[in-house]
């Protein structure tokens, strides 16, 4: 019996060329999985795209004095060429900068807000007084409190692999000005994930073909 298989592959940041770590990390395995199910006669849809709005793109754009769209337009075509040369068989490789993506995101946000699944909360964020701007994750670097790595970022440490918040960093600094950031309150929307916990867990517990480590990792959320 034919199965419907959806393969959602990680979206690479369009801030630089792809390298072997990207390919080996998720794209090769996803392509093998997709080809296997196509050979079985399954209806396969494998999709991904360039993440066009993450901080890696905006940091690079700020440093080069160009717009994030210019960075996207430089590397997205390279990604498409790479997949073609490697034979990675995406059914769709798009980007988060399309009109369709913008419309879908706006529609989802509006529906979640109307149904009461979003709530506002104040949180402390890093702020650079010299740049006069808030500094999300990769706009802050400092010393990792766990391993002492001096180039840890405000989202993670590439040396020890720990996830971090900007407040965790020692000797934190803005990557653009080198200034020590302040921490100011800012109001944001949050998803009320608890409203979906029971049906999601019920669905996850029915996935008996998943590996134990994947099941346990998912249940922790």
Phi, psi and omega in degrees: 000132182292136177256155171259117185244119174254127180240105178263108186264148181308140181269116181286144173293134180271057181245006181177172181295153173288153178227178185298331178297321176298311185297311182290331186292319182210330190285321179294315180298318179296320180294319177299316180298317180295315181296321179301313182287330174295319178297329178283352181092012180284157176271100189256137172230109179249119186229154173193193179175173179281125172284111190260353189235010179284164181298331176301326179286314184290326176298314180297318179298317179298318182292328181268351181072032178235177179275155174303327180296325177295322177295315178302313183293341177281318190258334180301315177299326177296321178299314181299319179294321179297313180298322181294316181292325181275347182077024177286122196262063175294139169280332176208125171233105188245210175209164179280006183257009181278158177298322180296317180298316179300316181296315181297317179298315179298318180296316179297316180299315182298315181295316179298320180293315181296329183267005175080020181266000175242142178222156181264144178208143175276140178220155179276128179233150176292140182222131178263115180292332179287316180277345182056052181203154171286154187238093176290149181008279189284357173280357179237134173230160180181196182269130179294129180288348183263318184238352178083006179298131190276350181244032176293148181257171181286002175243330179194166174253120181287347181277311182254350176084002180289141171280144186223161166249154179307326180294339181285335188290143172267145181052045182296147180210150174288132183289342181270319185249343184080003182282144174291127183283153167268168176239118184237153178284142176215139183269134182222162174272143176230148178276131179279077185297332180300333180292340182250001188301311185296308179296326178293316179295321177301318180291315181299319182293347177269355183272071186290343180275352178289153176289148182304320182293326178290317178300312182295321178298317181293319182296334181295339181272000000 
